[in-house]
Amino acid sequence: MTDSSLRLLPWNSPGGKPCYLSTDDADSRMSRLADEVEAELVASGAVVLAGAEAVLADAAAGESAVRFALTRTAESLRDALRVARCRERSAPA
């Protein structure tokens, strides 16, 4: 099995290393779990974006609110980029 047949999963090992799935079955339990986690990360990112936009639209928002919104937005962007890498690697050639 080559690296291209491995699916990058949207989570890391406890040691912080990427996790991969070796299966040709897109409907396997682990494949479905990875799909669900990816969908949850994207949905969470949409919620964080809406919150960040609300903070930015509020002229009275203080520094701590802006920093909190930016921190959550950066986390969500990291997650979204991970999902994009996962899907890029699992796309048919």
C-alpha positions as CSV (number, residue, x, y, z in Angstrom):
1,M,0.0,0.0,0.0
2,T,1.4,3.4,-1.0
3,D,1.1,6.7,0.9
4,S,-1.4,7.9,-1.6
5,S,-3.8,5.1,-0.6
6,L,-3.8,6.2,3.0
7,R,-6.4,8.6,4.2
8,L,-5.3,11.5,6.4
9,L,-7.6,11.7,9.4
10,P,-8.8,15.0,10.9
11,W,-7.1,14.3,14.2
12,N,-3.7,13.6,15.5
13,S,-2.3,10.8,17.7
14,P,-1.9,11.5,21.4
15,G,1.8,12.3,20.5
16,G,0.7,15.0,18.0
17,K,1.5,13.0,14.9
18,P,-0.9,12.7,12.0
19,C,-3.1,9.7,11.9
20,Y,-3.9,7.8,8.7
21,L,-6.5,5.2,7.7
22,S,-5.7,2.3,5.4
23,T,-8.9,1.2,3.8
24,D,-10.5,1.1,0.4
25,D,-14.0,1.1,2.0
26,A,-15.4,4.6,2.1
27,D,-18.3,3.3,4.2
28,S,-16.1,1.7,6.9
29,R,-16.8,2.7,10.5
30,M,-13.6,4.7,10.7
31,S,-14.2,6.4,7.3
32,R,-17.7,7.5,8.4
33,L,-16.3,8.7,11.7
34,A,-13.7,10.8,9.9
35,D,-16.4,12.2,7.6
36,E,-18.5,13.1,10.7
37,V,-15.6,14.8,12.5
38,E,-14.7,16.8,9.3
39,A,-18.3,17.9,9.0
40,E,-18.4,18.9,12.7
41,L,-15.1,20.9,12.3
42,V,-16.5,22.8,9.3
43,A,-19.8,23.5,11.1
44,S,-18.0,24.7,14.2
45,G,-15.9,27.0,12.0
46,A,-19.1,28.6,10.6
47,V,-20.3,29.3,14.2
48,V,-17.0,30.8,15.2
49,L,-16.9,32.9,12.1
50,A,-20.4,34.3,12.9
51,G,-19.3,35.1,16.4
52,A,-16.1,36.8,15.2
53,E,-18.0,38.9,12.7
54,A,-20.4,40.0,15.5
55,V,-17.5,41.0,17.7
56,L,-15.8,42.9,14.9
57,A,-19.1,44.7,14.1
58,D,-19.5,45.8,17.8
59,A,-17.6,49.1,18.2
60,A,-17.8,48.6,22.0
61,A,-16.1,45.2,22.0
62,G,-13.1,45.3,24.2
63,E,-9.6,43.9,23.6
64,S,-10.4,40.6,25.5
65,A,-13.4,40.0,23.3
66,V,-11.4,40.6,20.1
67,R,-8.5,38.5,21.3
68,F,-11.0,35.6,22.2
69,A,-12.6,35.9,18.8
70,L,-9.3,35.9,17.0
71,T,-8.0,32.9,19.0
72,R,-11.1,30.9,18.2
73,T,-11.0,32.0,14.6
74,A,-7.3,30.9,14.3
75,E,-8.2,27.5,15.8
76,S,-11.1,27.1,13.3
77,L,-8.9,28.1,10.4
78,R,-6.3,25.5,11.4
79,D,-9.1,22.9,11.6
80,A,-10.5,23.9,8.2
81,L,-7.1,23.7,6.6
82,R,-6.7,20.2,8.1
83,V,-10.0,19.2,6.6
84,A,-9.0,20.6,3.3
85,R,-5.7,18.6,3.4
86,C,-7.7,15.5,4.4
87,R,-10.1,15.8,1.5
88,E,-7.4,16.7,-0.9
89,R,-5.5,13.5,-0.1
90,S,-8.6,11.4,-0.3
91,A,-9.8,12.8,-3.6
92,P,-9.6,10.5,-6.6
93,A,-6.6,11.2,-8.9
